[in-house]
Amino acid sequence: MKKFFSLFLVFAISIVFGQKTLDAKILTTDNDSLTVKIRVRTNAFDPNLLYVTSFNTKVTTVDENGKKSKIEIPKIKELSLVDFNGKKRFFINKSDDHKVLLERMYDNDNVEWFRNYSSTMGGENANDFLFNKKTNKGVGFIYFTGLPKKRLKEFFADEPEMLKIVDEIRKDGGFSNTSDYDDAMIGILESFDKIKNNK
């Protein structure tokens, strides 16, 4: 019972004390550009850790008088913001049902990479999706389990040079934090683009 109460207390604190606002730019499906403040949540123990799930299925704007309004996700084409760590981030409405904003991690002529966030007890999880624009093939995986070498090799099978690049990823395929993982993935995708563009 004590354990359950402690978990509930942590969750309640994260809800109450983690609410903030961020400046955001929204492009609607009618191609209207909006500059707004949106309500977001952060981690109770790391106030700079933005929870994307606080706005990826429902955007709440706050005006200068504190009045709140909701913008339904199907009406949003793109949303961009600078998070509490100073990183510029882009979100687009590209889910199958157009009801969830996906974070655009990388997008170039040959390949694109998106991240989808979902809520968990007191936090959130994320799934990554890569799409090869040349072969029209995609692959999805859970990002915090590390880079899946076998699946990446299948994904890049149209370019034999990529197999060696994937093999050179550190043995365990895992990383100490998300930024290391993201940097490694971007490096792989940039290598793929370079190979394709040099042909």
C-alpha positions in Angstrom: 0.0 0.0 0.0 2.9 2.4 0.9 4.5 1.7 -2.5 1.3 2.4 -4.3 0.8 5.7 -2.4 4.4 6.7 -3.1 3.9 6.1 -6.9 0.7 8.0 -6.8 2.3 10.9 -5.0 5.2 11.1 -7.5 2.7 11.0 -10.4 0.5 13.8 -8.8 3.6 16.0 -8.1 4.7 15.6 -11.8 1.3 16.7 -12.9 0.9 19.7 -10.6 4.4 21.1 -10.6 5.5 20.2 -14.1 3.0 22.4 -16.0 4.6 25.2 -18.0 4.2 27.1 -21.2 6.4 27.3 -24.3 6.3 29.6 -27.4 5.3 27.7 -30.5 4.6 28.2 -34.1 1.7 26.3 -35.7 0.8 25.9 -39.3 -2.8 24.8 -39.7 -4.3 22.6 -42.4 -5.8 25.9 -43.8 -2.1 27.1 -44.1 -2.7 29.8 -41.4 0.5 30.6 -39.4 -0.1 31.0 -35.6 2.4 32.2 -33.0 1.1 31.0 -29.6 2.0 29.9 -26.1 1.2 26.3 -25.5 0.8 24.5 -22.2 3.3 21.7 -21.7 4.4 19.3 -18.9 8.0 18.5 -17.8 9.5 15.8 -15.6 9.1 16.5 -11.9 12.8 15.8 -11.2 14.2 17.3 -14.4 12.3 20.5 -15.2 14.0 20.8 -18.6 12.8 17.4 -19.8 9.8 18.2 -21.9 7.0 15.6 -22.1 5.8 15.6 -25.7 2.7 13.7 -24.7 1.5 16.9 -23.1 0.7 18.3 -26.5 1.1 15.7 -29.2 -2.6 14.6 -29.1 -4.2 17.8 -27.9 -2.7 21.4 -28.0 -3.8 23.8 -25.3 -2.9 27.5 -26.0 -2.7 30.1 -23.3 -3.2 33.8 -24.1 -1.7 36.8 -22.2 -4.7 36.8 -19.8 -4.2 33.2 -19.0 -7.3 32.1 -21.0 -6.9 28.6 -22.4 -8.1 27.4 -25.8 -7.8 24.0 -27.4 -6.7 23.3 -31.0 -7.6 19.8 -32.3 -4.7 17.9 -33.8 -6.5 17.2 -37.1 -6.4 21.0 -37.7 -2.6 21.2 -37.3 -0.2 20.5 -40.1 3.0 21.5 -38.3 4.1 22.7 -34.9 7.6 23.9 -34.0 9.1 25.1 -30.7 12.4 25.6 -28.8 12.4 23.3 -25.8 13.8 24.1 -22.3 17.3 22.9 -23.4 17.3 25.4 -26.3 16.8 22.7 -28.9 14.6 23.6 -31.9 12.1 20.8 -32.5 9.6 20.1 -35.3 6.4 18.1 -35.1 4.1 17.2 -38.1 0.7 15.6 -38.5 1.7 12.5 -40.3 0.1 9.7 -38.3 -2.3 7.3 -40.0 -5.4 8.9 -38.4 -4.0 12.5 -38.3 -4.7 12.7 -34.6 -1.1 12.5 -33.3 1.8 14.8 -33.9 5.1 13.0 -34.7 8.5 14.5 -34.1 10.5 14.9 -37.3 14.0 13.8 -36.3 15.5 13.8 -39.9 14.2 14.4 -43.4 16.2 14.5 -46.6 15.9 13.4 -50.2 16.3 9.7 -49.5 15.2 8.9 -46.0 13.1 10.3 -43.2 12.9 9.5 -39.5 10.0 10.2 -37.1 9.4 9.6 -33.4 6.0 8.9 -31.8 5.5 9.4 -28.1 3.0 7.7 -25.8 2.2 8.2 -22.1 3.3 5.8 -19.3 2.8 5.9 -15.6 4.6 9.2 -14.6 6.5 9.5 -17.9 6.5 8.6 -21.6 7.8 6.1 -24.1 8.7 6.6 -27.7 8.8 4.6 -30.9 11.0 5.5 -34.0 10.1 5.0 -37.6 12.4 5.2 -40.6 11.2 5.5 -44.2 13.3 4.8 -47.3 12.0 7.1 -50.0 13.7 5.2 -52.7 12.4 1.7 -51.9 9.2 2.9 -50.2 10.0 0.6 -47.3 9.8 1.5 -43.6 11.0 0.1 -40.3 9.9 0.8 -36.8 11.5 0.1 -33.4 11.6 1.3 -29.8 14.5 3.8 -29.5 15.7 3.2 -25.9 16.6 -0.5 -26.7 19.4 0.7 -28.8 20.0 0.7 -32.6 18.7 -2.6 -34.1 21.5 -3.6 -36.4 19.7 -6.5 -38.1 16.7 -4.4 -38.9 18.8 -1.5 -40.1 20.7 -3.8 -42.5 17.4 -5.0 -44.0 16.3 -1.4 -44.2 19.5 -0.3 -46.1 19.7 -3.5 -48.2 19.6 -1.4 -51.4 23.0 0.0 -50.5 25.7 -2.6 -49.7 28.1 0.1 -48.4 25.6 0.8 -45.6 26.1 -2.8 -44.2 29.6 -2.0 -43.2 28.6 1.3 -41.6 25.9 -0.4 -39.6 28.4 -3.1 -38.5 30.7 -0.4 -37.1 28.0 0.7 -34.6 29.2 -0.1 -31.0 28.6 -3.8 -30.1 25.8 -3.4 -27.6 23.9 -1.0 -29.8 22.9 1.0 -26.7 23.8 4.5 -25.6 24.1 6.2 -22.3 21.4 8.8 -23.2 19.0 9.9 -25.8 21.2 12.5 -27.4 24.0 9.9 -28.0 21.5 7.6 -29.7 20.0 10.5 -31.8 23.5 11.6 -32.9 24.5 8.1 -33.9 21.3 7.6 -35.9 21.7 11.0 -37.7 25.2 10.0 -38.6 24.0 6.8 -40.2 21.2 8.5 -42.1 23.6 11.2 -43.3 26.0 8.5 -44.6 23.0 6.9 -46.5 22.1 10.3 -48.1 25.7 10.9 -49.1 26.0 7.5 -50.8 22.7 8.1 -52.6 23.5 11.6 -53.7 26.9 10.7 -55.0 25.4 8.3 -57.6 
